[in-house]
Amino acid sequence: MPAPAKPGATLVQRTIGRIERSIESGQWAVGDRIPAEGQLVEEFGVGRNTVREAVRALCHTGLLEARRGDGTYVRAASDLNAALQRRLRRAELKHILQVRLAIEREAAPAAAAHRGEADLARILSALLARHRAEESGDPAAYVEKDVEFHRAVVAASGNPLMTELYESIVESVRDSIASLRPSWTPELPGASAHDDLADAIARSDPEAAAKAAWAHTLTVEAAMERMAGAQLR
């Protein structure tokens, strides 16, 4: 959490601190568009130039992202996450996938052991939405719903640090799913892993959940092999 502004801090530094606290408190979540410049001027009681400098500084660190003609969005939940985002942008897809799958494999049995009824409801709702998106043939919708399913499972693990780490790489997770989607087919090993995982979590069966998570790993690895083969042709 950012430290309170020091007595001698400039208006820009104080404004940066207030924006950081709004993000870390969850008031502005990752992916949210922050209030318009005029609203921030009114809320913080500072001038437009101060707000612009503060936003520009946070865009430079990677906490915020300015999108031309569409406003400014929260890119990361903390300075640490922002640094991780910068590192991930230089990482190879296979390395991102290894980290992603490692977290998901750890989260699966933990979710089966610790999930509450609200967690299960979120997981099952996400699974249903994933099936509907797959049936619709909309690749973007499928990717989004697939990500939401995995986020729900990790959140149910009962490990806030694991959840925070996964959330910090969720954009890379989304990109990895989108990259592999064209290589996925129903006959791949572990193609039913999502349903099996949700069922294991519903039955509070950590062993079955771990097995389903490993099956999902096989699916991803098989899709990666297909993608690599297609790129060589």
Secondary structure per residue as TSV (DSSP state, phi and psi in degrees):
chain	resnum	aa	ss	phi	psi
A	1	M	-	360.0	136.0
A	2	P	-	-63.9	143.6
A	3	A	-	-72.7	151.7
A	4	P	-	-57.1	148.6
A	5	A	-	-61.9	137.9
A	6	K	-	-72.1	155.9
A	7	P	T	-53.8	-34.7
A	8	G	T	-91.8	8.3
A	9	A	-	-65.2	145.1
A	10	T	-	-74.7	168.3
A	11	L	H	-60.8	-37.7
A	12	V	H	-64.0	-45.0
A	13	Q	H	-62.7	-40.5
A	14	R	H	-65.2	-39.2
A	15	T	H	-67.6	-40.0
A	16	I	H	-58.2	-45.4
A	17	G	H	-60.9	-39.4
A	18	R	H	-68.7	-39.2
A	19	I	H	-65.2	-43.4
A	20	E	H	-60.1	-41.7
A	21	R	H	-67.9	-34.7
A	22	S	H	-63.9	-35.0
A	23	I	H	-75.6	-48.9
A	24	E	H	-69.6	-24.3
A	25	S	T	-78.0	-12.6
A	26	G	T	91.9	-1.2
A	27	Q	S	-60.4	-41.0
A	28	W	S	-116.6	112.8
A	29	A	-	-88.3	162.5
A	30	V	T	-58.0	130.1
A	31	G	T	96.9	-14.7
A	32	D	-	-76.5	149.1
A	33	R	B	-87.5	129.5
A	34	I	-	-76.2	161.5
A	35	P	-	-56.4	154.0
A	36	A	-	-63.6	160.6
A	37	E	H	-52.7	-44.7
A	38	G	H	-61.0	-38.1
A	39	Q	H	-67.0	-39.2
A	40	L	H	-67.7	-37.8
A	41	V	H	-58.7	-45.9
A	42	E	H	-68.8	-43.1
A	43	E	H	-67.1	-40.9
A	44	F	H	-91.3	-14.4
A	45	G	T	68.2	36.5
A	46	V	-	-128.1	173.3
A	47	G	-	-79.9	166.7
A	48	R	H	-62.5	-40.3
A	49	N	H	-62.3	-36.8
A	50	T	H	-63.9	-45.6
A	51	V	H	-62.0	-44.1
A	52	R	H	-61.4	-44.4
A	53	E	H	-64.2	-40.5
A	54	A	H	-64.9	-45.5
A	55	V	H	-64.7	-41.9
A	56	R	H	-61.3	-41.5
A	57	A	H	-63.9	-40.5
A	58	L	H	-74.9	-26.7
A	59	C	H	-68.2	-37.3
A	60	H	H	-65.1	-38.6
A	61	T	H	-76.8	-17.0
A	62	G	T	99.1	1.9
A	63	L	S	-73.5	-35.7
A	64	L	E	-119.0	162.4
A	65	E	E	-137.7	121.4
A	66	A	E	-89.1	127.1
A	67	R	E	-113.7	119.6
A	68	R	T	-55.4	123.8
A	69	G	T	76.7	3.8
A	70	D	T	-133.8	3.8
A	71	G	E	95.3	-167.2
A	72	T	E	-118.1	134.4
A	73	Y	E	-118.8	153.7
A	74	V	E	-77.2	122.2
A	75	R	-	-99.7	-30.9
A	76	A	-	-145.6	156.5
A	77	A	S	-89.1	-10.9
A	78	S	S	-160.8	169.4
A	79	D	H	-59.8	-37.6
A	80	L	H	-63.3	-44.7
A	81	N	H	-64.1	-37.7
A	82	A	H	-62.8	-42.3
A	83	A	H	-63.4	-39.8
A	84	L	H	-64.8	-39.7
A	85	Q	H	-60.0	-42.9
A	86	R	H	-62.6	-39.5
A	87	R	H	-67.5	-40.0
A	88	L	H	-64.1	-31.7
A	89	R	T	-66.5	-18.0
A	90	R	T	-101.1	-3.0
A	91	A	S	-84.5	152.8
A	92	E	-	-77.5	151.4
A	93	L	H	-56.1	-42.7
A	94	K	H	-63.9	-33.6
A	95	H	H	-73.4	-38.1
A	96	I	H	-62.5	-42.6
A	97	L	H	-64.1	-38.2
A	98	Q	H	-62.3	-42.4
A	99	V	H	-67.0	-45.8
A	100	R	H	-57.8	-49.3
A	101	L	H	-68.0	-33.6
A	102	A	H	-62.6	-43.2
A	103	I	H	-65.5	-44.8
A	104	E	H	-64.2	-36.5
A	105	R	H	-68.4	-36.2
A	106	E	H	-71.5	-36.9
A	107	A	H	-71.5	-32.7
A	108	A	H	-58.7	-57.6
A	109	P	H	-66.3	-31.4
A	110	A	H	-65.5	-38.8
A	111	A	H	-64.7	-40.1
A	112	A	H	-63.7	-32.8
A	113	A	H	-83.0	-30.9
A	114	H	H	-117.1	-6.4
A	115	R	-	-61.6	148.0
A	116	G	-	-103.3	-179.5
A	117	E	H	-65.5	-37.3
A	118	A	H	-66.1	-38.5
A	119	D	H	-61.3	-46.6
A	120	L	H	-63.1	-41.1
A	121	A	H	-61.1	-41.2
A	122	R	H	-65.3	-41.9
A	123	I	H	-63.9	-47.3
A	124	L	H	-66.7	-37.5
A	125	S	H	-64.4	-41.8
A	126	A	H	-66.2	-37.7
A	127	L	H	-64.3	-43.9
A	128	L	H	-62.1	-43.9
A	129	A	H	-63.5	-35.3
A	130	R	H	-64.6	-44.6
A	131	H	H	-61.4	-43.4
A	132	R	H	-64.2	-40.3
A	133	A	H	-66.1	-38.2
A	134	E	H	-64.7	-42.3
A	135	E	H	-67.3	-28.8
A	136	S	H	-71.8	-21.4
A	137	G	T	77.7	12.1
A	138	D	-	-92.7	105.2
A	139	P	H	-59.2	-41.5
A	140	A	H	-64.2	-42.2
A	141	A	H	-66.3	-39.5
A	142	Y	H	-61.3	-47.0
A	143	V	H	-59.5	-45.7
A	144	E	H	-61.7	-43.9
A	145	K	H	-73.1	-31.7
A	146	D	H	-65.2	-42.8
A	147	V	H	-60.2	-44.1
A	148	E	H	-62.3	-36.1
A	149	F	H	-62.4	-48.9
A	150	H	H	-66.8	-35.8
A	151	R	H	-62.4	-39.8
A	152	A	H	-65.2	-40.2
A	153	V	H	-65.5	-46.7
A	154	V	H	-63.1	-40.8
A	155	A	H	-63.1	-29.0
A	156	A	T	-79.7	-4.6
A	157	S	T	-67.2	-20.6
A	158	G	S	80.1	7.6
A	159	N	-	-112.4	100.0
A	160	P	H	-63.2	-31.4
A	161	L	H	-68.9	-41.7
A	162	M	H	-62.2	-42.0
A	163	T	H	-63.3	-44.5
A	164	E	H	-63.7	-41.1
A	165	L	H	-63.7	-43.0
A	166	Y	H	-64.9	-42.7
A	167	E	H	-62.1	-31.3
A	168	S	H	-71.6	-20.4
A	169	I	T	-110.1	10.6
A	170	V	H	-62.2	-32.6
A	171	E	H	-65.4	-38.9
A	172	S	H	-69.8	-34.5
A	173	V	H	-61.2	-45.7
A	174	R	H	-60.1	-44.8
A	175	D	H	-64.4	-38.0
A	176	S	H	-67.0	-39.1
A	177	I	H	-65.9	-42.3
A	178	A	H	-63.3	-37.7
A	179	S	H	-67.4	-37.3
A	180	L	H	-88.4	-17.5
A	181	R	G	-53.1	-43.8
A	182	P	G	-62.7	-20.2
A	183	S	G	-94.5	-0.8
A	184	W	-	-89.1	134.5
A	185	T	-	-139.8	155.7
A	186	P	T	-59.1	-23.8
A	187	E	T	-84.7	-1.7
A	188	L	S	-63.6	148.7
A	189	P	T	-61.4	137.6
A	190	G	T	76.9	18.0
A	191	A	T	-63.6	-23.6
A	192	S	T	-96.6	15.0
A	193	A	H	-60.5	-35.0
A	194	H	H	-63.8	-43.8
A	195	D	H	-65.5	-42.3
A	196	D	H	-63.9	-38.8
A	197	L	H	-66.2	-45.7
A	198	A	H	-61.9	-39.7
A	199	D	H	-64.3	-42.3
A	200	A	H	-64.5	-39.9
A	201	I	H	-67.2	-39.6
A	202	A	H	-62.4	-34.9
A	203	R	T	-87.5	1.4
A	204	S	T	54.7	48.3
A	205	D	-	-115.0	91.2
A	206	P	H	-58.9	-37.8
A	207	E	H	-64.0	-45.1
A	208	A	H	-66.9	-35.3
A	209	A	H	-64.9	-41.8
A	210	A	H	-63.3	-40.2
A	211	K	H	-63.4	-42.8
A	212	A	H	-65.0	-38.1
A	213	A	H	-64.9	-38.7
A	214	W	H	-67.9	-36.5
A	215	A	H	-62.2	-39.0
A	216	H	H	-64.4	-37.9
A	217	T	H	-59.6	-42.6
A	218	L	H	-61.9	-38.3
A	219	T	H	-61.5	-47.5
A	220	V	H	-64.2	-42.9
A	221	E	H	-64.0	-39.3
A	222	A	H	-65.8	-40.2
A	223	A	H	-64.6	-37.8
A	224	M	H	-63.9	-40.5
A	225	E	H	-63.8	-40.6
A	226	R	H	-63.2	-44.2
A	227	M	H	-63.0	-42.6
A	228	A	H	-63.4	-40.8
A	229	G	H	-64.8	-39.6
A	230	A	H	-66.1	-35.6
A	231	Q	H	-70.6	-25.7
A	232	L	H	-81.0	-20.3
A	233	R	-	-79.3	360.0
